[in-house]
Amino acid sequence: MALQIFQVDAFTEEPYSGNPAAVCILPRPRAARWMQRVAAEMNLSETAFLVPRDAGYNLRWFTPTVEVDLCGHATLVSAHVLWESGYLKPHEQVRFYTRSGLLTAERQGDWIEMDFPATPERVAQAPAGLGRALGLAPKYVGRSKFDFLVEVDSEATVRKLKPDFTRLGKIAARGVIVTSKATTPGFDFVSRFFAPASGVNEDPVTGSSHTTLVPYWRNVLGKDILTAMQLSKRRGELKCKYLNDRVEISGKAKTYLSGEIII
């Protein structure tokens, strides 16, 4: 038996950039242990598993070590695969049923527009060891239901960060978002995302972190429409819109490979 699997670069239109994720389309549900083993074998920050259902698809996301509640870039590439491979027509909306509720995606030209629940942060005390792990004194620390958000003084500081991943992996959260106001023309804010506790030292481009970043920077900058850049080595660009309890996140995607898992 063979199962289709794809690898797609998210939040980019160029191959070998953005954030790669795998998408496996299943005819029926499979055990979580099997999906975790496939994700470990793919060794990408996320592998998504899709199962058809009435009016949409069940969607689950796995890092190489754990299942997660929300992943933006693997949702983006899942929608891309469904359209590009003919499972859905280009004008059809994608409906995903997930551990974070119903998520939808639509094509807007070359962009894929996703609708996610907002996960705003609240001011928080910096956990012990956070500043030492990042090698800096945070300007601001907040906590969402998933991650810590750390604002620093400049885009240059975000670019130059070299965290101690062993120390950072001891922070009790899915991950740590480091962000600042952008100085690069055409962008409102920049960020990087570190999640060693979830099996990913640095995620190249993280859609789900922007469900926290967008409400935060909307309050700081007073803008509902924001353009973001994630400053990993692979880099990625996102268009974002604040919608009160929802966040609209848009990006592009590029298929890198397709193949089969032999069962």
C-alpha positions as a LaTeX table, in Angstrom:
\begin{tabular}{lrrr}
\hline
Residue & $x$ (\AA) & $y$ (\AA) & $z$ (\AA) \\
\hline
Met1 & 0.00 & 0.00 & 0.00 \\
Ala2 & 1.27 & 3.49 & $-0.85$ \\
Leu3 & 0.25 & 6.85 & 0.61 \\
Gln4 & 0.84 & 10.19 & $-1.09$ \\
Ile5 & 3.21 & 12.60 & 0.60 \\
Phe6 & 4.39 & 16.06 & $-0.45$ \\
Gln7 & 7.03 & 18.49 & 0.76 \\
Val8 & 6.21 & 22.16 & 0.23 \\
Asp9 & 7.99 & 25.41 & 1.16 \\
Ala10 & 5.58 & 27.79 & 2.91 \\
Phe11 & 5.48 & 31.60 & 3.07 \\
Thr12 & 7.66 & 31.92 & $-0.02$ \\
Glu13 & 7.43 & 31.72 & $-3.80$ \\
Glu14 & 11.03 & 30.56 & $-4.18$ \\
Pro15 & 12.25 & 27.00 & $-3.65$ \\
Tyr16 & 14.76 & 26.38 & $-0.84$ \\
Ser17 & 13.37 & 29.23 & 1.25 \\
Gly18 & 10.43 & 29.76 & 3.58 \\
Asn19 & 9.40 & 26.93 & 5.89 \\
Pro20 & 9.26 & 23.36 & 4.57 \\
Ala21 & 6.47 & 21.05 & 5.74 \\
Ala22 & 5.30 & 17.61 & 4.68 \\
Val23 & 1.67 & 16.76 & 3.89 \\
Cys24 & 0.41 & 13.17 & 3.93 \\
Ile25 & $-3.08$ & 12.45 & 2.58 \\
Leu26 & $-4.73$ & 9.45 & 4.26 \\
Pro27 & $-7.83$ & 7.61 & 3.05 \\
Arg28 & $-8.78$ & 6.90 & 6.65 \\
Pro29 & $-7.50$ & 7.78 & 10.14 \\
Arg30 & $-4.31$ & 6.16 & 11.40 \\
Ala31 & $-2.85$ & 5.79 & 14.89 \\
Ala32 & $-1.11$ & 8.81 & 16.42 \\
Arg33 & 1.97 & 6.66 & 17.11 \\
Trp34 & 2.32 & 5.90 & 13.38 \\
Met35 & 1.90 & 9.57 & 12.43 \\
Gln36 & 4.53 & 10.56 & 15.01 \\
Arg37 & 6.97 & 8.03 & 13.53 \\
Val38 & 6.40 & 9.39 & 10.01 \\
Ala39 & 6.97 & 12.95 & 11.28 \\
Ala40 & 10.21 & 11.86 & 12.94 \\
Glu41 & 11.30 & 10.18 & 9.69 \\
Met42 & 10.52 & 13.32 & 7.65 \\
Asn43 & 12.47 & 15.35 & 10.24 \\
Leu44 & 10.84 & 18.67 & 9.30 \\
Ser45 & 9.46 & 21.16 & 11.79 \\
Glu46 & 5.95 & 19.91 & 10.93 \\
Thr47 & 4.27 & 17.05 & 9.08 \\
Ala48 & 0.53 & 17.42 & 8.43 \\
Phe49 & $-1.90$ & 14.53 & 8.05 \\
Leu50 & $-5.19$ & 14.98 & 6.20 \\
Val51 & $-8.24$ & 12.69 & 6.29 \\
Pro52 & $-11.30$ & 13.52 & 4.13 \\
Arg53 & $-14.61$ & 14.08 & 5.92 \\
Asp54 & $-17.94$ & 15.68 & 5.13 \\
Ala55 & $-17.41$ & 19.32 & 4.07 \\
Gly56 & $-13.66$ & 19.28 & 4.56 \\
Tyr57 & $-10.67$ & 17.50 & 6.04 \\
Asn58 & $-9.51$ & 16.48 & 9.49 \\
Leu59 & $-6.03$ & 17.94 & 9.99 \\
Arg60 & $-3.37$ & 17.03 & 12.57 \\
Trp61 & 0.18 & 18.39 & 12.92 \\
Phe62 & 3.29 & 16.67 & 14.29 \\
Thr63 & 6.82 & 17.90 & 14.92 \\
Pro64 & 9.53 & 15.20 & 14.98 \\
Thr65 & 8.76 & 14.70 & 18.68 \\
Val66 & 5.21 & 15.87 & 19.58 \\
Glu67 & 1.73 & 16.59 & 18.24 \\
Val68 & 0.85 & 20.31 & 18.37 \\
Asp69 & $-2.44$ & 22.18 & 18.69 \\
Leu70 & $-1.87$ & 24.74 & 15.94 \\
Cys71 & 0.52 & 25.14 & 13.01 \\
Gly72 & 0.21 & 27.86 & 10.40 \\
His73 & 2.74 & 26.89 & 7.75 \\
Ala74 & 1.64 & 23.24 & 7.62 \\
Thr75 & $-1.96$ & 24.45 & 7.24 \\
Leu76 & $-0.88$ & 26.69 & 4.37 \\
Val77 & 0.91 & 23.87 & 2.54 \\
Ser78 & $-1.99$ & 21.47 & 3.18 \\
Ala79 & $-4.35$ & 23.84 & 1.37 \\
His80 & $-1.77$ & 24.33 & $-1.40$ \\
Val81 & $-1.48$ & 20.56 & $-1.94$ \\
Leu82 & $-5.26$ & 20.06 & $-2.09$ \\
Trp83 & $-5.59$ & 22.68 & $-4.83$ \\
Glu84 & $-2.42$ & 21.85 & $-6.75$ \\
Ser85 & $-3.11$ & 18.09 & $-6.77$ \\
Gly86 & $-6.73$ & 18.42 & $-7.89$ \\
Tyr87 & $-8.44$ & 17.33 & $-4.68$ \\
Leu88 & $-10.24$ & 20.69 & $-4.71$ \\
Lys89 & $-10.91$ & 23.23 & $-7.43$ \\
Pro90 & $-8.95$ & 26.51 & $-7.20$ \\
His91 & $-12.05$ & 28.53 & $-6.28$ \\
Glu92 & $-13.15$ & 26.16 & $-3.50$ \\
Gln93 & $-12.62$ & 27.08 & 0.13 \\
Val94 & $-10.65$ & 24.57 & 2.23 \\
Arg95 & $-12.16$ & 23.67 & 5.59 \\
Phe96 & $-9.90$ & 22.02 & 8.16 \\
Tyr97 & $-11.18$ & 20.48 & 11.41 \\
Thr98 & $-8.41$ & 20.61 & 13.99 \\
Arg99 & $-7.58$ & 20.64 & 17.69 \\
Ser100 & $-7.86$ & 24.46 & 17.43 \\
Gly101 & $-11.33$ & 24.33 & 15.86 \\
Leu102 & $-12.36$ & 25.04 & 12.30 \\
Leu103 & $-9.69$ & 26.70 & 10.13 \\
Thr104 & $-10.37$ & 27.87 & 6.58 \\
Ala105 & $-8.18$ & 28.79 & 3.61 \\
Glu106 & $-8.95$ & 30.49 & 0.29 \\
Arg107 & $-6.90$ & 31.39 & $-2.77$ \\
Gln108 & $-6.44$ & 35.08 & $-3.52$ \\
Gly109 & $-4.35$ & 35.11 & $-6.70$ \\
Asp110 & $-0.93$ & 33.70 & $-5.80$ \\
Trp111 & $-1.61$ & 34.12 & $-2.09$ \\
Ile112 & $-3.31$ & 31.68 & 0.28 \\
Glu113 & $-5.42$ & 33.42 & 2.89 \\
Met114 & $-6.03$ & 31.57 & 6.18 \\
Asp115 & $-8.42$ & 32.39 & 9.03 \\
Phe116 & $-7.12$ & 31.50 & 12.51 \\
Pro117 & $-8.23$ & 32.16 & 16.09 \\
Ala118 & $-6.23$ & 34.94 & 17.72 \\
Thr119 & $-4.05$ & 33.91 & 20.67 \\
Pro120 & $-3.20$ & 37.27 & 22.30 \\
Glu121 & $-0.52$ & 37.55 & 24.96 \\
Arg122 & $-0.69$ & 39.18 & 28.35 \\
Val123 & 2.14 & 40.82 & 30.23 \\
Ala124 & 4.09 & 38.16 & 32.15 \\
Gln125 & 7.07 & 37.84 & 34.42 \\
Ala126 & 10.07 & 36.56 & 32.52 \\
Pro127 & 10.66 & 32.92 & 33.49 \\
Ala128 & 13.92 & 32.09 & 35.21 \\
Gly129 & 16.74 & 31.75 & 32.73 \\
Leu130 & 14.95 & 33.35 & 29.76 \\
Gly131 & 17.24 & 36.36 & 29.43 \\
Arg132 & 20.34 & 34.22 & 29.86 \\
Ala133 & 19.09 & 31.72 & 27.27 \\
Leu134 & 18.55 & 34.52 & 24.75 \\
Gly135 & 21.66 & 36.46 & 25.73 \\
Leu136 & 19.81 & 39.75 & 26.25 \\
Ala137 & 17.60 & 41.78 & 28.56 \\
Pro138 & 14.01 & 41.73 & 27.16 \\
Lys139 & 12.26 & 45.03 & 26.56 \\
Tyr140 & 8.89 & 43.33 & 27.18 \\
Val141 & 7.71 & 39.80 & 28.03 \\
Gly142 & 4.21 & 38.47 & 27.43 \\
Arg143 & 2.63 & 35.03 & 27.55 \\
Ser144 & 0.02 & 33.54 & 25.20 \\
Lys145 & $-1.63$ & 30.17 & 25.74 \\
Phe146 & 1.16 & 28.63 & 23.64 \\
Asp147 & 4.32 & 30.76 & 23.83 \\
Phe148 & 6.30 & 33.50 & 25.49 \\
Leu149 & 6.60 & 36.70 & 23.44 \\
Val150 & 9.74 & 38.78 & 23.92 \\
Glu151 & 10.09 & 42.24 & 22.40 \\
Val152 & 13.65 & 43.48 & 21.93 \\
Asp153 & 15.10 & 46.84 & 21.01 \\
Ser154 & 15.71 & 46.46 & 17.27 \\
Glu155 & 15.51 & 44.39 & 14.10 \\
Ala156 & 19.31 & 44.07 & 14.24 \\
Thr157 & 19.05 & 42.40 & 17.65 \\
Val158 & 16.50 & 39.92 & 16.33 \\
Arg159 & 18.77 & 39.10 & 13.37 \\
Lys160 & 21.89 & 38.55 & 15.49 \\
Leu161 & 20.31 & 36.34 & 18.18 \\
Lys162 & 22.20 & 33.14 & 18.97 \\
Pro163 & 20.18 & 31.48 & 21.75 \\
Asp164 & 21.41 & 28.79 & 24.09 \\
Phe165 & 18.95 & 26.08 & 23.00 \\
Thr166 & 19.69 & 23.82 & 25.97 \\
Arg167 & 18.65 & 26.56 & 28.39 \\
Leu168 & 15.80 & 27.71 & 26.17 \\
Gly169 & 14.42 & 24.16 & 26.03 \\
Lys170 & 13.85 & 24.30 & 29.79 \\
Ile171 & 11.35 & 27.17 & 29.47 \\
Ala172 & 7.85 & 25.83 & 30.18 \\
Ala173 & 6.11 & 26.78 & 26.93 \\
Arg174 & 5.69 & 25.50 & 23.40 \\
Gly175 & 8.18 & 28.11 & 22.22 \\
Val176 & 9.60 & 31.64 & 22.51 \\
Ile177 & 8.80 & 34.40 & 20.00 \\
Val178 & 11.38 & 37.18 & 19.73 \\
Thr179 & 10.17 & 40.29 & 17.92 \\
Ser180 & 10.81 & 43.97 & 17.20 \\
Lys181 & 9.50 & 46.77 & 15.06 \\
Ala182 & 10.86 & 46.47 & 11.52 \\
Thr183 & 13.39 & 48.83 & 9.98 \\
Thr184 & 13.39 & 47.05 & 6.59 \\
Pro185 & 11.16 & 49.10 & 4.25 \\
Gly186 & 7.79 & 47.54 & 3.48 \\
Phe187 & 7.48 & 45.63 & 6.77 \\
Asp188 & 5.84 & 46.50 & 10.07 \\
Phe189 & 7.49 & 43.98 & 12.39 \\
Val190 & 9.99 & 41.12 & 12.37 \\
Ser191 & 10.33 & 38.00 & 14.47 \\
Arg192 & 12.07 & 34.69 & 15.05 \\
Phe193 & 10.61 & 31.61 & 16.73 \\
Phe194 & 12.48 & 29.11 & 18.91 \\
Ala195 & 10.90 & 25.87 & 20.16 \\
Pro196 & 13.55 & 23.42 & 21.40 \\
Ala197 & 11.08 & 22.06 & 23.99 \\
Ser198 & 8.91 & 20.96 & 21.03 \\
Gly199 & 11.76 & 19.41 & 19.07 \\
Val200 & 12.48 & 22.41 & 16.80 \\
Asn201 & 15.38 & 24.69 & 17.77 \\
Glu202 & 14.35 & 27.41 & 15.31 \\
Asp203 & 11.29 & 27.28 & 13.08 \\
Pro204 & 12.00 & 29.05 & 9.76 \\
Val205 & 8.58 & 30.74 & 9.35 \\
Thr206 & 5.83 & 30.27 & 11.92 \\
Gly207 & 2.23 & 31.04 & 11.00 \\
Ser208 & 0.83 & 30.21 & 14.43 \\
Ser209 & 3.15 & 32.65 & 16.24 \\
His210 & 1.52 & 35.42 & 14.21 \\
Thr211 & $-1.82$ & 34.74 & 15.90 \\
Thr212 & $-0.05$ & 36.31 & 18.90 \\
Leu213 & 2.19 & 38.77 & 17.07 \\
Val214 & $-0.61$ & 40.40 & 15.08 \\
Pro215 & $-2.75$ & 41.41 & 18.11 \\
Tyr216 & 0.40 & 42.57 & 19.89 \\
Trp217 & 1.69 & 44.79 & 17.08 \\
Arg218 & $-1.80$ & 46.01 & 16.25 \\
Asn219 & $-1.96$ & 47.44 & 19.76 \\
Val220 & 1.55 & 48.92 & 19.50 \\
Leu221 & 1.28 & 50.35 & 15.97 \\
Gly222 & $-2.47$ & 51.01 & 15.77 \\
Lys223 & $-2.77$ & 49.19 & 12.42 \\
Asp224 & $-5.18$ & 46.37 & 11.53 \\
Ile225 & $-3.29$ & 45.38 & 8.36 \\
Leu226 & 0.34 & 44.40 & 8.93 \\
Thr227 & 3.19 & 42.98 & 6.88 \\
Ala228 & 5.65 & 40.71 & 8.68 \\
Met229 & 9.01 & 39.11 & 8.00 \\
Gln230 & 10.48 & 36.17 & 9.91 \\
Leu231 & 14.26 & 36.47 & 10.02 \\
Ser232 & 15.45 & 32.88 & 9.98 \\
Lys233 & 18.14 & 31.83 & 7.50 \\
Arg234 & 15.39 & 30.71 & 5.09 \\
Arg235 & 13.28 & 33.84 & 5.69 \\
Gly236 & 9.57 & 34.24 & 5.02 \\
Glu237 & 7.00 & 36.94 & 4.39 \\
Leu238 & 3.42 & 37.16 & 5.65 \\
Lys239 & 0.49 & 39.49 & 5.13 \\
Cys240 & $-1.69$ & 39.76 & 8.23 \\
Lys241 & $-5.00$ & 41.29 & 9.22 \\
Tyr242 & $-6.37$ & 41.81 & 12.73 \\
Leu243 & $-10.03$ & 40.74 & 13.08 \\
Asn244 & $-10.65$ & 41.04 & 16.85 \\
Asp245 & $-10.82$ & 37.39 & 17.98 \\
Arg246 & $-9.51$ & 36.12 & 14.63 \\
Val247 & $-6.35$ & 36.71 & 12.60 \\
Glu248 & $-6.08$ & 36.48 & 8.82 \\
Ile249 & $-2.65$ & 35.25 & 7.70 \\
Ser250 & $-1.64$ & 35.07 & 4.03 \\
Gly251 & 1.37 & 33.55 & 2.32 \\
Lys252 & 2.60 & 31.82 & $-0.79$ \\
Ala253 & 3.81 & 28.24 & $-1.24$ \\
Lys254 & 6.08 & 26.26 & $-3.57$ \\
Thr255 & 6.05 & 22.46 & $-3.96$ \\
Tyr256 & 9.49 & 20.90 & $-3.60$ \\
Leu257 & 8.75 & 17.20 & $-4.04$ \\
Ser258 & 6.01 & 14.60 & $-4.16$ \\
Gly259 & 6.21 & 10.87 & $-3.56$ \\
Glu260 & 4.79 & 7.85 & $-1.75$ \\
Ile261 & 5.14 & 6.28 & 1.65 \\
Ile262 & 5.29 & 2.51 & 1.20 \\
Ile263 & 3.30 & 0.76 & 3.94 \\
\hline
\end{tabular}
